[in-house]
Amino acid sequence: INVVDNVTELTTSLRYRGWLHDEQPLFVQQVKGKSKLFFLRSGFNRITAAIELQWKYIIVDVYEDAEEPEDQILFNRRL
């Protein structure tokens, strides 16, 4: 569930403290057939705050499909 109430707090925090090392990166997944296009899986509020701050770069973890289909399904259910 995406809770949008904390975008203002995140924006303020990122503006004054920056991205802290203990904060989780965003999860993205590469769109098949598009080498420079990514689908955001997790971190919607953080990306909204970064866009409001006009950041050009942000830390992400690129998720790749698991070799085992069962692992892929388990990951998708957690998000």
N, C-alpha and C positions, 0 to 999 in steps of 0.2 A: 504494500500500500504506500502510495506516494503522499506524504504529508507536506503540504506547501507552506504551512504556518511558520516554519523556521527559515525561510529564504532571507528575510530581512536580517535576522540575527546572523546567519551565515555570511551575508554580504558585508555586514559591519565587521565581523570577526576577520574575514579575509582581507578587508581593506586595511585594518590596523595591525593585524598580526601576520598576515601572509599565510601561505600554506605550511602548516606545521608537519614535521617529519612523522609524527605518530598518527596523522590523519590518513584514512584509507584513500587510495587512488580510485578513480572512476573505473568501472568495468566496461569495456567495449568489445564488440565482436566485429571482425571484418566482414563486410558484405561480399558474398560470393561473386567473383568476377569483377569486382571493383577494388583495385589495389589501394586506393586512397580514401575510401568511404567506409565509415564505421558506424555500427548500430550501438547506441548507448543502452547498456543493460542495467547499470546501477550508478547512481550519483546524480539524479535529475535535479535535485535542489542545489548541489554544488556547481553543476554546469550552469544553472540559471544565475547563480550568484556571480560566477566568473564572467559570464556574458554581460551582466549589468556593470561589472567593473572594467569591462572592455579588455580583459586579458587576452593575449594572443596565444598563450601556451598553457597547458594544464597537464598534470601527471595522470596517466591512465595505465591500467593493466589490460593487455589485449588477451581476451579469452579465445582459445582455439577449441574446436570441437574435439571431444574425447574420442579415442579410438573405439572404446566400447560404447554402444548405443545406450546401455543402462546408465552409464556415468553421465552422459549428455542429458538424459531425462532428469536425473537427480539434481544436476546443476540448475536446470531450467525451473524446477519446482521451488527451489530455494529463493528465487528472485521475485 
